[in-house]
Amino acid sequence: MAERRGITAPLRVREFRALWFAELLSVAGDQLARVALAVLVFDRTSSAALTALTYALTFVPSILGGFLLSGLADRFPRRAVLVVTDCVRAGLALLMAVPGLPLPVLWACVGLLSVASGPFKAASMALLPQVVPGERYAQALALRQVTGQSAQLAGFAGGGALLVVLEPHLALGLNALTFVVSAILIRTGVRHRPAAARASGETAGEGTTDRRKLITLYALVSLVGLYVVPEGLAAPYADGLGAAALGVGLLLAADPLGSVLGAWLVARSRIPASPGIAAGLAVAAGLPLLVCDLVPGLALSVLCWAASGVFSTAYLVQTQTMVVDAVPDHRLGTVMGRLATVLYCSQGVAVLLAGPAADAAGPFRVIAAAGLLAAVLAAAVGIGWARPRRGGGPDSDFTAHQSLLPMAGTSSQRMDCRDASALSMKV
């Protein structure tokens, strides 16, 4: 019985294996493409600014795709959305591999490919609870978290090694191949289901959205960026410790290692998923970062960062599990996609603001402040959830989730990418 509750239990499901392996291929291919694009553009232009622009285009447009195109995962069969977006991305990646392609065309292809990742992630996340329902859903999220981060690391490391022997254009061609294989795996390994909106009776009012729970989940997800601040300041933090390059590597490895442990613990435990417990885990994720204000040594810093990663991943997995209970299936793709985009934006905004703050106050104090702010806000969310509600029952007006978007964007000010994956998740 213990084995069945393990993190690998979802791999017994054929459809999940197809989705899981297809996602790993896509993630690894994306990371390989980012390395290849950086090398290609810098070789052609010798411009750090244009190289950075190209790299940014592999991320930023996905925000647009996540907000505007996630609804495709509800209006059309989700398997079809996955296969079509994979085919589109394969074509764009193949065009990017053409030698001598003008840079404006290359940048357009990079941006469009990034946009297409939005509906793909939304359809994948909305399909997952149908493929592995019940207890195995949380286990599947934990497994995707562990393997997704491993695929990112492998893609970066393997990309650097491959480019020693391959031209960047060939590496981009390999990225196109990963999308083709992903589409084939999904088409043959995942069974057809009708469009969720049509199957649920979009105009029939079937299913209700728990507005209060959804507000709480958006608020919790928007805090993720604060837990990523240490990663963005790893280099100046290590320099302040006198730890140099080795220290940067150890510090950057701390959160992924903690994340793996946190995902494994969630998969093995029977902790009930509730907004109150998730908020408590979010508070616990911020507290270890307070130690950074004391300028601890490298070993203690790595331990604290890893502990933060354990709890932040645990609360994220719980949050994703609760979304499925709070939102009817015919709206799940839209909400999942936008929730992943909020998570993604919060990471970028938090790190962007942390840089100037660290220049003014130092990385130790800024990281500690981020942990304190995250803990205080998470506690406030938990207290707000614990207060008795004045209304009765879930709110069936689904426009609730749309009204949350401005709040979710400003309160964070971490797919993933932390993905997704993640929520892709920590991408």
Rosetta blueprint (number, residue, H / E / L):
1 M L
2 A L
3 E L
4 R L
5 R L
6 G L
7 I L
8 T L
9 A H
10 P H
11 L H
12 R H
13 V L
14 R H
15 E H
16 F H
17 R H
18 A H
19 L H
20 W H
21 F H
22 A H
23 E H
24 L H
25 L H
26 S H
27 V H
28 A H
29 G H
30 D H
31 Q H
32 L H
33 A H
34 R H
35 V H
36 A H
37 L H
38 A H
39 V H
40 L H
41 V H
42 F H
43 D H
44 R H
45 T H
46 S L
47 S L
48 A H
49 A H
50 L H
51 T H
52 A H
53 L H
54 T H
55 Y H
56 A H
57 L H
58 T L
59 F L
60 V L
61 P H
62 S H
63 I H
64 L H
65 G H
66 G H
67 F H
68 L H
69 L H
70 S L
71 G L
72 L H
73 A H
74 D H
75 R H
76 F L
77 P L
78 R H
79 R H
80 A H
81 V H
82 L H
83 V H
84 V H
85 T H
86 D H
87 C H
88 V H
89 R H
90 A H
91 G H
92 L H
93 A H
94 L H
95 L H
96 M H
97 A L
98 V L
99 P L
100 G L
101 L L
102 P L
103 L H
104 P H
105 V H
106 L H
107 W H
108 A H
109 C H
110 V H
111 G H
112 L H
113 L H
114 S H
115 V H
116 A H
117 S H
118 G H
119 P H
120 F H
121 K H
122 A H
123 A H
124 S H
125 M H
126 A H
127 L H
128 L H
129 P H
130 Q H
131 V H
132 V L
133 P L
134 G L
135 E H
136 R H
137 Y H
138 A H
139 Q H
140 A H
141 L H
142 A H
143 L H
144 R H
145 Q H
146 V H
147 T H
148 G H
149 Q H
150 S H
151 A H
152 Q H
153 L H
154 A H
155 G H
156 F H
157 A H
158 G H
159 G H
160 G H
161 A H
162 L H
163 L H
164 V H
165 V H
166 L L
167 E L
168 P H
169 H H
170 L H
171 A H
172 L H
173 G H
174 L H
175 N H
176 A H
177 L H
178 T H
179 F H
180 V H
181 V H
182 S H
183 A H
184 I H
185 L H
186 I H
187 R H
188 T H
189 G H
190 V L
191 R L
192 H L
193 R L
194 P L
195 A L
196 A H
197 A H
198 R H
199 A H
200 S H
201 G L
202 E L
203 T L
204 A L
205 G L
206 E L
207 G L
208 T L
209 T E
210 D L
211 R H
212 R H
213 K H
214 L H
215 I H
216 T H
217 L H
218 Y H
219 A H
220 L H
221 V H
222 S L
223 L L
224 V H
225 G H
226 L H
227 Y H
228 V H
229 V H
230 P H
231 E H
232 G H
233 L L
234 A H
235 A H
236 P H
237 Y H
238 A H
239 D H
240 G H
241 L H
242 G L
243 A L
244 A H
245 A H
246 L H
247 G H
248 V H
249 G H
250 L H
251 L H
252 L H
253 A H
254 A H
255 D H
256 P H
257 L H
258 G H
259 S H
260 V H
261 L H
262 G H
263 A H
264 W H
265 L H
266 V H
267 A H
268 R H
269 S L
270 R L
271 I L
272 P L
273 A L
274 S L
275 P H
276 G H
277 I H
278 A H
279 A H
280 G H
281 L H
282 A H
283 V H
284 A H
285 A H
286 G H
287 L H
288 P H
289 L H
290 L H
291 V H
292 C H
293 D H
294 L H
295 V L
296 P L
297 G L
298 L H
299 A H
300 L H
301 S H
302 V H
303 L H
304 C H
305 W H
306 A H
307 A H
308 S H
309 G H
310 V H
311 F H
312 S H
313 T H
314 A H
315 Y H
316 L H
317 V H
318 Q H
319 T H
320 Q H
321 T H
322 M H
323 V H
324 V H
325 D H
326 A H
327 V L
328 P L
329 D H
330 H H
331 R H
332 L H
333 G H
334 T H
335 V H
336 M H
337 G H
338 R H
339 L H
340 A H
341 T H
342 V H
343 L H
344 Y H
345 C H
346 S H
347 Q H
348 G H
349 V H
350 A H
351 V H
352 L H
353 L H
354 A H
355 G H
356 P H
357 A H
358 A H
359 D H
360 A H
361 A H
362 G L
363 P H
364 F H
365 R H
366 V H
367 I H
368 A H
369 A H
370 A H
371 G H
372 L H
373 L H
374 A H
375 A H
376 V H
377 L H
378 A H
379 A H
380 A H
381 V H
382 G H
383 I H
384 G H
385 W H
386 A H
387 R L
388 P L
389 R L
390 R L
391 G L
392 G L
393 G L
394 P L
395 D E
396 S L
397 D L
398 F L
399 T L
400 A H
401 H H
402 Q H
403 S H
404 L H
405 L H
406 P H
407 M H
408 A H
409 G H
410 T H
411 S H
412 S H
413 Q L
414 R L
415 M L
416 D E
417 C L
418 R L
419 D E
420 A E
421 S E
422 A L
423 L L
424 S E
425 M E
426 K L
427 V L
